[in-house]
Amino acid sequence: MNIKGIKENIEDIIASIPSHVTLVAVSKTKPVTDILEAYSCGQRVFGENKIQEMVAKYEELPKDIQWHMIGHLQRNKVKYMAHFVDLIHGVDSLKTLQEINKQAKKHNRVIKCLLQAKIAAEDTKFGLSFSEISEILASSEIKELENIAIVGLMGMATFTDNQQQLEKEFSYLKTFFDKLLTQYPKIKTLSMGMSGDYQLAIKKGSNMIRVGSSIFGVRNYIA
């Protein structure tokens, strides 16, 4: 995709979504030049799924970028991004929260986190059940973690063209999110929706979308 394409794609997406929805530009596998083009259009929130790649880009790119870790998180790698990561999307255990807290404390930071809810029918998706999320939020252990802030939920829908299935999964998570919001007013972010389904996700209540290929084009994966 050429430079003009990235600019036009971002402008089109921003024009099509409500102002309260945060656009996370998923820049995984994309070169710094592409990210800079998106940056020049005013985009400041970027998502990566590999910590090593995100660290390398952080070191090279402007420091007002907000970096989101959107991939499955290995606890032993949290330390490499704890000094700069803005939001971690895919937290799916109390042990991971404890490790994030430990590493954030070393840098005198509070790292924002989203708990990942399992809403997809596929067995390959990570995530917590709704009961597990409720247990974590109500636990005595979570109250001891002063260097993290659980600010919302993230969910990945089934990879399907079945709109009814997607609508069901998004609605399912939104209903649970609304219930939590009455008990935990700081849980305000609902991250769901990607390039293929973000418009539907927004209609179902998402206020943060993760969009990659619709901005940067199809990825070229290197083995």
Backbone as CSV, one residue per row, in Angstrom:
resi,resn,N_x,N_y,N_z,CA_x,CA_y,CA_z,C_x,C_y,C_z
1,MET,0.849,-1.198,0.000,0.000,0.000,0.000,0.881,1.244,0.000
2,ASN,0.542,2.226,-0.806,1.360,3.428,-0.870,0.994,4.412,0.235
3,ILE,1.797,5.480,0.347,1.619,6.460,1.414,0.244,7.103,1.331
4,LYS,-0.175,7.446,0.124,-1.483,8.080,-0.063,-2.587,7.180,0.462
5,GLY,-2.444,5.873,0.256,-3.442,4.919,0.717,-3.610,4.929,2.226
6,ILE,-2.517,4.975,2.966,-2.575,4.987,4.425,-3.302,6.235,4.905
7,LYS,-2.945,7.367,4.351,-3.572,8.629,4.737,-5.078,8.589,4.472
8,GLU,-5.448,8.177,3.284,-6.867,8.124,2.929,-7.627,7.133,3.801
9,ASN,-7.013,5.991,4.087,-7.684,4.985,4.906,-7.960,5.499,6.311
10,ILE,-6.984,6.151,6.917,-7.182,6.697,8.258,-8.275,7.758,8.247
11,GLU,-8.223,8.629,7.271,-9.236,9.686,7.181,-10.635,9.102,7.017
12,ASP,-10.742,8.059,6.202,-12.045,7.419,5.974,-12.573,6.774,7.253
13,ILE,-11.693,6.087,7.974,-12.122,5.409,9.202,-12.530,6.417,10.260
14,ILE,-11.722,7.443,10.450,-12.038,8.450,11.465,-13.354,9.147,11.140
15,ALA,-13.596,9.385,9.859,-14.845,10.030,9.456,-16.054,9.130,9.676
16,SER,-15.830,7.823,9.728,-16.948,6.875,9.808,-17.268,6.419,11.229
17,ILE,-16.425,6.788,12.219,-16.664,6.320,13.584,-17.005,7.497,14.493
18,PRO,-17.775,7.243,15.550,-18.107,8.314,16.498,-16.858,8.854,17.199
19,SER,-16.939,10.075,17.664,-15.775,10.733,18.272,-15.338,10.075,19.580
20,HIS,-16.242,9.357,20.239,-15.881,8.733,21.517,-15.165,7.396,21.338
21,VAL,-15.031,6.945,20.098,-14.380,5.655,19.829,-12.895,5.880,19.550
22,THR,-12.043,5.171,20.290,-10.598,5.254,20.095,-10.155,4.291,19.003
23,LEU,-9.417,4.813,18.034,-8.867,3.991,16.960,-7.445,3.565,17.318
24,VAL,-7.252,2.263,17.466,-5.915,1.711,17.660,-5.436,1.217,16.297
25,ALA,-4.418,1.861,15.756,-3.863,1.454,14.463,-2.914,0.281,14.702
26,VAL,-3.294,-0.889,14.231,-2.506,-2.097,14.475,-1.359,-2.159,13.471
27,SER,-0.173,-1.871,13.969,0.993,-1.697,13.100,1.930,-2.893,13.113
28,LYS,1.493,-4.017,13.666,2.357,-5.199,13.735,2.809,-5.617,12.336
29,THR,4.063,-5.948,12.236,4.782,-6.360,11.014,4.992,-5.227,10.018
30,LYS,4.490,-4.032,10.326,4.611,-2.917,9.387,5.863,-2.084,9.696
31,PRO,6.493,-1.523,8.660,7.720,-0.754,8.871,7.464,0.607,9.522
32,VAL,8.523,1.157,10.068,8.462,2.469,10.710,7.952,3.544,9.751
33,THR,8.297,3.434,8.468,7.852,4.434,7.493,6.334,4.485,7.398
34,ASP,5.679,3.330,7.465,4.215,3.299,7.434,3.624,3.935,8.690
35,ILE,4.236,3.638,9.831,3.742,4.206,11.086,3.902,5.721,11.081
36,LEU,5.011,6.200,10.551,5.234,7.643,10.479,4.220,8.325,9.572
37,GLU,3.815,7.639,8.510,2.792,8.217,7.637,1.461,8.338,8.373
38,ALA,1.111,7.297,9.128,-0.110,7.358,9.936,0.016,8.435,11.024
39,TYR,1.195,8.544,11.586,1.471,9.557,12.610,1.287,10.962,12.040
40,SER,1.731,11.158,10.803,1.634,12.480,10.174,0.180,12.883,9.933
41,CYS,-0.719,11.898,9.934,-2.157,12.177,9.786,-2.816,12.485,11.132
42,GLY,-2.037,12.436,12.204,-2.580,12.711,13.533,-2.820,11.484,14.383
43,GLN,-2.587,10.279,13.833,-2.788,9.057,14.613,-1.698,8.931,15.673
44,ARG,-2.102,8.683,16.907,-1.139,8.579,18.001,-1.203,7.259,18.759
45,VAL,-2.210,6.458,18.508,-2.371,5.189,19.232,-2.081,4.031,18.283
46,PHE,-1.077,3.233,18.638,-0.668,2.117,17.788,-0.615,0.835,18.609
47,GLY,-0.987,-0.272,17.967,-1.013,-1.561,18.632,-0.043,-2.551,18.021
48,GLU,0.654,-3.270,18.879,1.593,-4.308,18.454,1.290,-5.598,19.208
49,ASN,1.638,-6.740,18.600,1.377,-7.998,19.284,2.634,-8.741,19.698
50,LYS,3.794,-8.178,19.379,5.060,-8.765,19.830,5.871,-7.692,20.562
51,ILE,6.255,-7.996,21.775,6.926,-6.999,22.610,8.247,-6.560,22.003
52,GLN,9.035,-7.498,21.476,10.339,-7.145,20.904,10.191,-6.150,19.753
53,GLU,9.195,-6.376,18.926,8.951,-5.475,17.797,8.483,-4.109,18.281
54,MET,7.624,-4.105,19.296,7.119,-2.848,19.836,8.235,-2.026,20.489
55,VAL,9.120,-2.693,21.203,10.249,-2.006,21.842,11.142,-1.345,20.796
56,ALA,11.440,-2.065,19.730,12.292,-1.517,18.670,11.644,-0.285,18.038
57,LYS,10.346,-0.340,17.812,9.647,0.799,17.211,9.553,1.963,18.199
58,TYR,9.335,1.660,19.462,9.282,2.707,20.490,10.582,3.515,20.500
59,GLU,11.691,2.823,20.404,12.998,3.484,20.468,13.254,4.374,19.261
60,GLU,12.632,4.054,18.142,12.904,4.780,16.900,11.899,5.888,16.611
61,LEU,10.707,5.790,17.180,9.608,6.677,16.803,9.334,7.757,17.855
62,PRO,8.529,8.771,17.499,8.239,9.866,18.437,7.667,9.367,19.760
63,LYS,8.025,10.067,20.830,7.680,9.588,22.164,6.277,9.976,22.617
64,ASP,5.516,10.692,21.795,4.130,10.963,22.181,3.176,9.891,21.637
65,ILE,3.727,8.857,21.033,2.899,7.724,20.603,2.472,6.929,21.830
66,GLN,1.210,6.524,21.857,0.690,5.638,22.898,0.730,4.212,22.352
67,TRP,1.550,3.384,22.973,1.711,2.009,22.499,0.797,1.070,23.267
68,HIS,0.025,0.284,22.524,-0.858,-0.716,23.109,-0.327,-2.104,22.776
69,MET,-0.205,-2.941,23.796,0.152,-4.339,23.586,-1.143,-5.117,23.395
70,ILE,-1.360,-5.647,22.181,-2.642,-6.269,21.874,-2.550,-7.788,21.727
71,GLY,-1.347,-8.330,21.734,-1.186,-9.768,21.566,-1.237,-10.509,22.887
72,HIS,-1.209,-11.838,22.803,-1.168,-12.639,24.025,0.144,-12.363,24.746
73,LEU,0.060,-12.135,26.038,1.198,-11.643,26.806,1.888,-12.746,27.584
74,GLN,3.196,-12.885,27.364,4.013,-13.783,28.165,4.573,-12.998,29.347
75,ARG,4.367,-13.522,30.537,4.738,-12.776,31.748,6.216,-12.424,31.796
76,ASN,7.068,-13.325,31.288,8.513,-13.081,31.388,9.005,-11.963,30.478
77,LYS,8.104,-11.423,29.624,8.513,-10.349,28.715,7.938,-8.983,29.105
78,VAL,7.142,-8.944,30.161,6.533,-7.679,30.586,7.601,-6.630,30.889
79,LYS,8.707,-7.070,31.471,9.755,-6.148,31.913,10.327,-5.303,30.773
80,TYR,10.260,-5.815,29.553,10.859,-5.097,28.429,10.042,-3.892,27.979
81,MET,8.759,-3.856,28.324,7.905,-2.751,27.871,7.325,-1.933,29.020
82,ALA,7.648,-2.326,30.252,7.002,-1.705,31.413,7.294,-0.212,31.546
83,HIS,8.377,0.248,30.942,8.747,1.662,31.083,7.996,2.574,30.126
84,PHE,7.247,1.984,29.176,6.586,2.884,28.214,5.189,2.468,27.782
85,VAL,4.813,1.199,27.893,3.529,0.758,27.339,2.378,1.526,27.987
86,ASP,1.408,1.932,27.174,0.294,2.733,27.672,-0.875,1.871,28.121
87,LEU,-1.183,0.816,27.352,-2.323,-0.040,27.671,-2.028,-1.459,27.206
88,ILE,-2.336,-2.430,28.065,-2.186,-3.844,27.732,-3.576,-4.442,27.573
89,HIS,-3.877,-4.951,26.378,-5.239,-5.391,26.061,-5.572,-6.797,26.551
90,GLY,-4.651,-7.718,26.425,-5.027,-9.127,26.548,-4.654,-9.792,27.851
91,VAL,-4.966,-9.191,28.988,-4.602,-9.777,30.274,-5.634,-10.848,30.646
92,ASP,-5.153,-12.073,30.870,-6.097,-13.154,31.116,-5.779,-13.994,32.354
93,SER,-5.064,-13.387,33.327,-4.842,-14.093,34.590,-4.401,-13.113,35.676
94,LEU,-4.667,-13.492,36.918,-4.226,-12.691,38.062,-2.702,-12.671,38.145
95,LYS,-2.067,-13.788,37.809,-0.597,-13.846,37.850,0.026,-12.843,36.886
96,THR,-0.598,-12.680,35.727,-0.096,-11.694,34.767,-0.262,-10.286,35.312
97,LEU,-1.384,-10.008,35.931,-1.597,-8.691,36.547,-0.548,-8.428,37.627
98,GLN,-0.223,-9.442,38.393,0.780,-9.291,39.460,2.156,-9.001,38.880
99,GLU,2.481,-9.636,37.760,3.770,-9.383,37.111,3.818,-7.978,36.506
100,ILE,2.733,-7.549,35.888,2.674,-6.187,35.341,2.840,-5.178,36.468
101,ASN,2.185,-5.418,37.581,2.299,-4.525,38.737,3.742,-4.464,39.247
102,LYS,4.370,-5.607,39.325,5.761,-5.694,39.794,6.703,-4.882,38.906
103,GLN,6.549,-5.025,37.596,7.430,-4.326,36.667,7.099,-2.835,36.593
104,ALA,5.819,-2.489,36.686,5.422,-1.076,36.670,5.970,-0.348,37.891
105,LYS,5.976,-1.036,39.017,6.478,-0.429,40.266,7.950,-0.037,40.140
106,LYS,8.712,-0.830,39.429,10.137,-0.539,39.235,10.350,0.793,38.514
107,HIS,9.378,1.187,37.709,9.474,2.428,36.941,8.570,3.525,37.510
108,ASN,8.014,3.265,38.685,7.119,4.239,39.337,5.977,4.652,38.407
109,ARG,5.386,3.646,37.756,4.294,3.893,36.819,3.049,3.105,37.226
110,VAL,1.923,3.552,36.724,0.693,2.769,36.787,0.343,2.391,35.348
111,ILE,0.306,1.096,35.068,0.029,0.612,33.723,-1.444,0.223,33.616
112,LYS,-2.089,0.755,32.604,-3.500,0.439,32.375,-3.630,-0.935,31.705
113,CYS,-4.662,-1.665,32.106,-4.879,-3.013,31.593,-6.350,-3.237,31.253
114,LEU,-6.575,-4.098,30.254,-7.900,-4.603,29.931,-7.907,-6.103,30.214
115,LEU,-8.957,-6.584,30.844,-9.105,-8.019,31.037,-9.741,-8.603,29.771
116,GLN,-9.137,-9.667,29.270,-9.641,-10.276,28.033,-10.720,-11.293,28.349
117,ALA,-11.913,-11.044,27.821,-13.036,-11.961,27.995,-13.101,-12.915,26.812
118,LYS,-13.372,-14.163,27.083,-13.515,-15.146,26.010,-14.963,-15.136,25.528
119,ILE,-15.147,-14.657,24.309,-16.500,-14.605,23.752,-16.626,-15.400,22.467
120,ALA,-15.508,-15.785,21.878,-15.529,-16.487,20.589,-15.825,-17.965,20.769
121,ALA,-16.378,-18.559,19.725,-16.673,-19.987,19.744,-15.411,-20.828,19.529
122,GLU,-14.381,-20.229,18.970,-13.155,-20.962,18.656,-12.369,-21.297,19.924
123,ASP,-11.794,-22.479,19.947,-10.998,-22.896,21.099,-9.634,-22.216,21.140
124,THR,-9.207,-21.627,20.026,-7.863,-21.061,19.958,-7.757,-19.696,20.632
125,LYS,-8.875,-19.059,20.914,-8.839,-17.727,21.508,-8.544,-17.805,23.002
126,PHE,-7.686,-16.908,23.467,-7.406,-16.790,24.890,-8.540,-16.012,25.553
127,GLY,-8.528,-15.989,26.870,-9.504,-15.155,27.550,-10.076,-15.795,28.793
128,LEU,-10.723,-14.955,29.585,-11.342,-15.355,30.840,-12.846,-15.499,30.662
129,SER,-13.428,-16.391,31.434,-14.886,-16.451,31.493,-15.381,-15.247,32.287
130,PHE,-16.645,-14.931,32.170,-17.192,-13.801,32.913,-17.079,-14.029,34.423
131,SER,-17.269,-15.253,34.857,-17.160,-15.543,36.289,-15.723,-15.358,36.774
132,GLU,-14.750,-15.710,35.945,-13.342,-15.519,36.321,-13.002,-14.029,36.409
133,ILE,-13.544,-13.247,35.494,-13.324,-11.792,35.553,-13.901,-11.220,36.842
134,SER,-15.104,-11.626,37.185,-15.748,-11.147,38.410,-14.939,-11.538,39.642
135,GLU,-14.407,-12.747,39.633,-13.600,-13.222,40.760,-12.329,-12.394,40.918
136,ILE,-11.673,-12.099,39.811,-10.444,-11.290,39.879,-10.743,-9.900,40.424
137,LEU,-11.782,-9.272,39.909,-12.108,-7.908,40.332,-12.511,-7.832,41.802
138,ALA,-13.093,-8.905,42.319,-13.552,-8.920,43.706,-12.498,-9.460,44.672
139,SER,-11.368,-9.918,44.146,-10.374,-10.586,44.991,-9.617,-9.606,45.883
140,SER,-9.149,-10.121,46.999,-8.326,-9.308,47.900,-6.970,-9.018,47.275
141,GLU,-6.484,-9.961,46.436,-5.170,-9.782,45.798,-5.138,-8.558,44.888
142,ILE,-6.231,-8.316,44.177,-6.234,-7.217,43.215,-6.117,-5.870,43.914
143,LYS,-6.611,-5.794,45.127,-6.563,-4.531,45.879,-5.139,-4.163,46.291
144,GLU,-4.253,-5.145,46.270,-2.859,-4.909,46.659,-2.006,-4.395,45.494
145,LEU,-2.554,-4.443,44.307,-1.785,-4.070,43.117,-1.986,-2.585,42.816
146,GLU,-1.079,-1.763,43.331,-1.219,-0.305,43.236,-0.634,0.272,41.950
147,ASN,0.083,-0.545,41.185,0.744,-0.037,39.980,0.100,-0.529,38.685
148,ILE,-1.111,-1.027,38.818,-1.917,-1.309,37.626,-3.286,-0.665,37.793
149,ALA,-3.949,-0.434,36.675,-5.323,0.064,36.701,-6.117,-0.732,35.671
150,ILE,-7.090,-1.487,36.140,-7.960,-2.214,35.217,-9.022,-1.242,34.741
151,VAL,-8.934,-0.865,33.471,-9.784,0.204,32.944,-10.864,-0.307,31.991
152,GLY,-10.899,-1.619,31.743,-11.927,-2.103,30.837,-11.760,-3.556,30.465
153,LEU,-12.497,-3.937,29.431,-12.507,-5.306,28.930,-12.154,-5.328,27.445
154,MET,-11.606,-6.451,27.013,-11.332,-6.673,25.596,-11.897,-8.021,25.201
155,GLY,-12.460,-8.082,23.999,-12.956,-9.352,23.504,-12.692,-9.504,22.021
156,MET,-12.358,-10.727,21.603,-12.149,-11.029,20.191,-13.243,-11.975,19.738
157,ALA,-14.007,-11.547,18.757,-15.115,-12.359,18.262,-14.600,-13.492,17.377
158,THR,-15.481,-14.427,17.112,-15.163,-15.537,16.218,-14.795,-15.011,14.828
159,PHE,-13.810,-15.651,14.210,-13.408,-15.273,12.848,-14.411,-15.872,11.869
160,THR,-15.416,-15.077,11.537,-16.503,-15.576,10.695,-17.171,-14.428,9.954
161,ASP,-17.828,-14.757,8.855,-18.632,-13.772,8.130,-20.087,-13.776,8.592
162,ASN,-20.397,-14.638,9.550,-21.762,-14.755,10.061,-22.079,-13.557,10.962
163,GLN,-22.815,-12.603,10.425,-23.092,-11.369,11.162,-23.915,-11.623,12.422
164,GLN,-24.786,-12.593,12.368,-25.596,-12.902,13.547,-24.734,-13.438,14.678
165,GLN,-23.742,-14.261,14.330,-22.824,-14.795,15.336,-22.012,-13.664,15.970
166,LEU,-21.486,-12.775,15.132,-20.713,-11.642,15.632,-21.567,-10.749,16.526
167,GLU,-22.773,-10.469,16.067,-23.675,-9.612,16.834,-23.978,-10.231,18.200
168,LYS,-24.181,-11.522,18.216,-24.449,-12.231,19.463,-23.276,-12.112,20.435
169,GLU,-22.057,-12.304,19.920,-20.867,-12.270,20.781,-20.587,-10.862,21.296
170,PHE,-20.712,-9.856,20.425,-20.510,-8.478,20.870,-21.558,-8.066,21.908
171,SER,-22.799,-8.424,21.681,-23.878,-8.084,22.606,-23.674,-8.762,23.960
172,TYR,-23.221,-9.992,23.901,-22.942,-10.787,25.106,-21.926,-10.069,25.998
173,LEU,-20.848,-9.585,25.382,-19.812,-8.888,26.147,-20.298,-7.519,26.618
174,LYS,-21.046,-6.824,25.790,-21.539,-5.496,26.175,-22.478,-5.587,27.386
175,THR,-23.317,-6.590,27.420,-24.224,-6.771,28.557,-23.434,-6.977,29.853
176,PHE,-22.404,-7.806,29.774,-21.562,-8.043,30.952,-20.799,-6.781,31.341
177,PHE,-20.277,-6.082,30.351,-19.559,-4.820,30.583,-20.448,-3.817,31.324
178,ASP,-21.687,-3.670,30.876,-22.620,-2.730,31.512,-22.881,-3.114,32.961
179,LYS,-22.957,-4.399,33.220,-23.167,-4.880,34.590,-21.969,-4.526,35.471
180,LEU,-20.774,-4.745,34.946,-19.562,-4.422,35.704,-19.449,-2.929,35.982
181,LEU,-19.857,-2.139,35.007,-19.736,-0.687,35.123,-20.499,-0.144,36.327
182,THR,-21.587,-0.787,36.692,-22.368,-0.340,37.850,-21.618,-0.603,39.150
183,GLN,-20.742,-1.604,39.145,-19.975,-1.949,40.345,-18.583,-1.321,40.354
184,TYR,-18.012,-1.182,39.164,-16.636,-0.686,39.036,-16.621,0.468,38.028
185,PRO,-16.861,1.685,38.484,-17.006,2.823,37.560,-15.749,3.168,36.762
186,LYS,-14.591,2.633,37.161,-13.365,2.920,36.419,-13.231,2.027,35.172
187,ILE,-14.084,1.024,35.066,-14.047,0.131,33.906,-14.879,0.769,32.796
188,LYS,-14.228,1.589,31.991,-14.935,2.400,30.996,-14.605,2.039,29.546
189,THR,-13.560,1.230,29.346,-13.142,0.899,27.984,-13.652,-0.476,27.584
190,LEU,-14.277,-0.544,26.423,-14.709,-1.822,25.865,-14.067,-1.950,24.487
191,SER,-13.017,-2.754,24.427,-12.244,-2.915,23.196,-12.724,-4.156,22.451
192,MET,-13.461,-3.941,21.384,-13.874,-5.052,20.525,-14.117,-4.511,19.123
193,GLY,-13.765,-5.342,18.147,-13.900,-4.933,16.757,-12.560,-4.734,16.087
194,MET,-12.412,-5.372,14.908,-11.191,-5.247,14.118,-11.574,-4.845,12.688
195,SER,-10.641,-4.947,11.758,-10.885,-4.431,10.409,-12.178,-4.959,9.797
196,GLY,-12.457,-6.238,9.976,-13.601,-6.835,9.322,-14.941,-6.630,10.004
197,ASP,-14.920,-6.216,11.281,-16.181,-6.168,12.027,-16.327,-4.954,12.941
198,TYR,-15.453,-3.956,12.806,-15.485,-2.861,13.779,-16.762,-2.018,13.712
199,GLN,-17.358,-1.899,12.528,-18.591,-1.108,12.439,-19.712,-1.762,13.250
200,LEU,-19.813,-3.074,13.150,-20.809,-3.803,13.939,-20.477,-3.721,15.428
201,ALA,-19.195,-3.842,15.759,-18.784,-3.770,17.157,-19.157,-2.417,17.778
202,ILE,-18.962,-1.342,17.016,-19.327,-0.010,17.504,-20.829,0.080,17.745
203,LYS,-21.609,-0.464,16.824,-23.063,-0.460,16.998,-23.481,-1.206,18.258
204,LYS,-22.673,-2.193,18.626,-22.980,-2.999,19.807,-22.316,-2.476,21.083
205,GLY,-21.670,-1.300,20.988,-21.183,-0.650,22.201,-19.694,-0.518,22.379
206,SER,-18.922,-0.983,21.403,-17.470,-0.834,21.529,-17.069,0.638,21.501
207,ASN,-16.094,0.998,22.335,-15.545,2.351,22.284,-14.038,2.351,22.021
208,MET,-13.518,1.194,21.613,-12.120,1.095,21.175,-12.029,-0.012,20.129
209,ILE,-11.481,0.325,18.961,-11.368,-0.654,17.881,-9.911,-0.827,17.490
210,ARG,-9.572,-2.043,17.056,-8.198,-2.378,16.676,-8.178,-2.654,15.176
211,VAL,-7.642,-1.723,14.413,-7.730,-1.802,12.952,-6.328,-1.804,12.337
212,GLY,-6.038,-2.856,11.586,-4.723,-2.969,10.959,-4.773,-2.953,9.452
213,SER,-5.283,-4.023,8.844,-5.242,-4.154,7.384,-6.064,-3.082,6.674
214,SER,-7.114,-2.579,7.303,-7.916,-1.518,6.667,-7.182,-0.181,6.638
215,ILE,-6.088,-0.090,7.387,-5.246,1.114,7.357,-3.992,0.866,6.521
216,PHE,-3.282,-0.205,6.869,-1.946,-0.433,6.301,-1.921,-1.421,5.141
217,GLY,-3.037,-2.079,4.872,-3.060,-3.085,3.826,-2.744,-4.464,4.373
218,VAL,-2.825,-5.447,3.516,-2.599,-6.837,3.925,-1.162,-7.010,4.374
219,ARG,-0.978,-7.770,5.473,0.364,-7.974,6.005,1.122,-9.002,5.193
220,ASN,2.417,-8.770,5.131,3.322,-9.770,4.532,4.060,-10.464,5.659
221,TYR,3.623,-11.658,5.987,4.270,-12.385,7.087,5.544,-13.051,6.608
222,ILE,6.557,-12.927,7.447,7.855,-13.513,7.141,8.118,-14.646,8.130
223,ALA,8.382,-15.816,7.629,8.597,-16.974,8.497,9.907,-16.834,9.256
